[in-house]
Amino acid sequence: MPKLSLVVPVYKVQGYLPECLDSILGQDCTDFEIIAVDDCSPDGSGAILDEYAKRDDRIHVIHLTENVGLGRARNAGLEKATGDYVLFLDSDDTLSDGALSAIRDRIEATGDPEILIFDYARTYWDGRVRPNLRADVLKEEGPDTFSLAERPQLLDLLQIVWNKAYRRDFVTRTGLTFPPGYYEDAPWTFCSLISTERIAVLDRVCVYYRQRREGGNILKTVSRKHFDVFDQYQRVFDYLDAHEELAKWRAPLFRKMVDHYLTVLERPGRLPQDARAEFFHRASADYRARVPKGFTRPGGGRGHKYGMLERDAYTTMVSALAAVKLRQRVKSRTRTALNRSKRGAMGAFYQSQLRLPLDDTLVLFSAYWSRSVSCNPAAIDAELARLAPHMRRVWAVRAENASRVPEGVDVVRVGSRAYWAAVARAKYLVNNVNFPDSVVKREGQIHVQTHHGTPLKTMGLDQQKYPASTDMDFEKLLERCDRWDYSVSANQFSTVIWERVYPCSYTTLETGYPRNDVLVNAGSQEVRAARAALGLADGTKAFLYMPTHREYQPGFTPPLNLSAFARELGPDVTLLVRGHYFYGNSPHVDELRRTGRVVDVSGHARVEELYLAADALITDYSSAMFDYAVLDRPIISYVPDWDVYSAVRGTYFDLLQEPPGAVATTQAELLKLLSSGAYDSPETTKRRDTFRRRFCEFDDGHAAERVVRRVFLGEESLPPIVPFDERHHAPTPAQALELVERA
């Protein structure tokens, strides 16, 4: 029987759930169990729970068959708890290091109290940590245990259940359960505190309360569900009526009720405008029905609001709130003026275009900061031409790159009048990075963020943990991401990361990467055409070498000596080198280039064609490995500086432990792997299969079609993902040659 049972209700938290579970499993106190309740979550949270449960038998997962809400999900977990004490942790929050040991030790030191109350702190997306403003009431002064009557100020703490440990026999004895609806913590918190005789406190932050930037918080949801607060306080006062011995708490709880009602009324973003009067009148009725005899209203402005409720003076309340809104409006106008001033720098022409109607048939594409026509946007463009030929498709391209645009592509040069007109009036904007800050997201516009790779390295807000790798303005980053309506994901792994590091209100499309469709659908002709375009003769072994960028290096230092490497591999091997660097000033390299032994493909427009042409991929930390894995061809990880890269940039998994194939940390090791053929063995094939199943789960050749049908055609029912073992992929160069020879 564990000492502690942690009940963790789970719903739509796949981006935060691993961090929550890791914070529990990483505790130095191990005498606990986790009862994780999947409240029929529509995202990948349930699968994450199952994966963790496979690795740790202290995790017990309950999958509910319908969504029942936070309170009832907690009840389901409570029924399965076996520990001496029960704790509740929301699945987007985390425990601090050593929290469970501190809780256990304090419980033992205070003689097993019925309730132990501990501290918490709020955490924010930008790294700020704000302490609990009422932490002073948790000072460990006086007797180890006490009743609420001895410290009534504990009622002033936030009405939450997850800052307490409850002795399970106390919960059973009092019959406490969570009610349905919003504000379900209020009846549990108040009824438990007034019922216990032995409370202890722990003056230590044990929980980090995540303040999510978007979603996941009922306090930021405009809904009539906020009327549930009346039912919750009805339960509180029903409990008082059933326990005459607790009558002394009627006045303090009446005050908490009124304060709560006023908070719901006063805070913007909770009640619909047409429901405010109804809410006020119901709050007033509760006030008059429950006001204790001889109750004294608080002083000042707060007491004045109590009086308005008592008199049911809604008109007076509206006038008071209108004065507050007027002050807020003045501030808002000031901000608007500043924003207009900034927009003025964009030019009068853009502003004039913003006033014109949107063109529902216009789509503006961009890729890699408008450097090329490529990647996922290009694949979506091609599929859109097939499924919706009435749409006008335009690409934003920098002037210096316009000459490299494929024939037939409609282009607007970045910064031109045509560009600003397209940005202002296009119904759809598709990009694999963010559009510039100067782009205004118009009402009715739809922005599609396709991304350009599965992340091994940390991205978005996670980069805050690795300041040496970036000087990014994260607030500006999230303002750009706020424009997204859709985020295209290649796999569940990416979905979880994107939703956490870009916490904005977009819809995730788990479609696979459109650019990878060709790797599934290409045939022998496409493979041979890709090789012929690069001058690769039949029988030539082609290794595609794609090292990634190191932000911490002022310039590029080649991790591989190409001239020596190519000579050692022999005349039947060609290195296709793709990067943002150029190996010049070497007679050996010049000679190898002239003979075709080294081909610089850094400027090649479509990396997918390079993938089709190559027999194998050599890379380090590039997202190329995730795409190339779709082909089920050998991948070699050449990682001579893994320790430095992972420490400075940060990674989401250990590439040395979970590689897509063979691994080499020195040039000698790499040469041995390639020359011996050990890079393509049963062991590396097994690694690749595991890697592909994890990271290529949606790449079945229909990704672009799903995006087009969902975003541009408005279809909700999309082509289902082809089961992994039923998929095909493009033939290898050897297979393509064999097919031609047979024909």
Phi, psi and omega in degrees: 000121181287158176288320187235136171245125178253116179265121184237099175284142189228125176204117176051055180227029187301333180285338185246342186301315179302320180295321177299308182296320179298325180293334177278310184293338180273004180291148178284339171276125184250001185273068182209165170230153177246123173256100183263125185248108176281105184278055180053047184294133184279353180260205183271014184299318181299318179294323178297317178300315181297321180295317178294321181296328177296328185270343184214116185283001174279351180262123177244123186254132173247122177257108178284147184274348174215157180284121185247353180094165188300313184298311182289330174296319176298320178300319179299320177290322180299323180297331183266354184290140180237357184286163176295325180234148180245132174239150177243132179228124176289145193282000170253002176261172182222158172272146173283160179300132177077008184298314184292324176296317180296320179294313179300314183295321180291323176301313181292322182290334183256013173073042175057065177294164179285327177222132172247125180254129180235172187268167178214168175220148177274138176240148185236161185299333183269011176095352179292144174235121182247125182290160174296124184291342178250030179297341182298333182283355180260012178299133183277070181243153179078204183297153179298319178234155185199170176263168179296329180299332180279337177222066183297342180296346176298338177294341181278354174292157177305139184282082184225156180260341190274008173253025183218151169248128184249130175293129190295324179292332175292317178298317180295316183296320182275349178070028182291133171218165179268134176279166175283170172093176176293158176060035183291344179290332187299306180299318180297311185296309184293316183293325179289318183294320182282346183267338185275152176252346185228100178249145172229159180234155177230111182277071182205137176287115181250339182232136171259115186269105185287126174263094185290137182292325181221131171073172173077009184221116182294337182291346179249018184248121176282117186192153171287352178299341178293345173294345177301337182301330179293318178296323182294319179283337171299319178295321179298313183284333171298321179295318177297318180297328181278350181230086183301331181293348181257014185301333182296344182268001183297314181293312178301321181284331173298316178298318178297321179298311182296317178300320181293316179300316180295323179298315179298320180292320189276329184283129177290156174083018177244299184268138170299148184303321183281002180249357187293316180297316179300316180298316181300314182296323177292320177297320179295320179297318177297321180302307185292329181285335189242357183298124182291151178299130179078014182294135178253122180291151175295163182275177174070202183298327180296316179297326177297321178292323174303316181297321178296322176294317182299324181270357184058041186268073183294320181300319178296317179297318180298319180296319179296316180292328179297324178296320178295317180297326179297317178296320179294325181294323177299316178296320181296320179297323178298315179297320180297319179298320178295318180295321178295324178297319179294318180295333179300331179291342180284341180109145181298329182296313180299317180298321179293323179291328179294339180273350179274159181296153174291149175263106186294347181254005184259130178237126177253123179254152172205151178214140176049057178056040176062035180267338186201169171259098191197183170062203184301319177302321180294321179292322177293320177304312182296319181288326177296321177299326181283315187268336181220068185296347179284345181284140176267122187250122184231143180247135172272122183222139176295149184302320183289347180252359186298329182291342183263007180285135179302149181298139177094353180273130178280122189238142166239131183280131182305130179095346181280167177299321179297323179296309183294328176295318180292317179299321183284326192248349180293132176293325185238135174234123186239128183209154174258001168225189179272147170290160183300159179303331184289348180281128180266129175278113181274152174298129181098341176286151180237118178258130178246119177260114184266345187061173181221030175164151170285133187275124163268315179280155180296148184226164173053225184297336179295339179290346176299335180282349183231069186299337180291343185266353185200155170239031186295143170271102188289330177295318176295320178305310183291330175296323176292320181290337177299342180281345184293138168256327179226144175235117182277133183235141180272339185194164180298326177304313179292319181306312182300318181290312182302316185292335178274317187273346174235072187284079182229172186269076176237168176258128178277132176250104179274079187251343196092169180271122181306324182295340182272356179304320183295332180289340176267319191268344183295148177249191183297325180296317180294322179295314182291326178293322179296320180288320181297323180296336180262002179075026181272120180283156175301138179090349178281133175272123183246120175255125177269117182256116184228082175283152181264175181277143173250110183297333186277359177259129180296332178215173183275127175251111185302122177281357183222130176277098189295317184297313179295321183295313181295321179298318182293326183286336176100171189288343183269009182241136175240135176261120172265112186254119180239121178190185180257027182231171179219123180272096179242188176059032177223120180298328180294316180293319179301317181294317180296324179293319181295327181274357180085005182285334173232124180240119178279110182248024182299328182267005181294131188291320186245105180295335180299327178290327175293320177300315181298325185281335188275143175281333180201161180245134171246121180211179177240274185245013183288148175291354177304328183299324183289324179285314182297332180299336178302326182285346183057042174249162185300142176232129179245125178266111177257103191232071182290342183236036182304315183300317181290311184299313183293329180283321185277316183266329184082139181226160183270348172202165183275107183295333178290331181268333183231057183280163176276003182175219181290154181230136175226140179247355175225161180295326179296318178296319180297315180299319180295318179300315185286317183290330181271345184083005182291347178291343181235085186228171176303324181291315180291328177296320178296317178298318182295321180297317177298317180297315182297318181295331180278319191251350180245028190295332181255353185278085183245009179096001183236020184296312182298320179299318180297317180298313182296315182295321182285311188279313189265331181256352175071022181277132179272326180270110185253160176305129182293156176293128178292130179309143189305314185284356179256003184275158173245169173212168182300146178292155174289164177304321180295318179293321179298318178296317180298319180296321179293316181296324178295320181292000000 
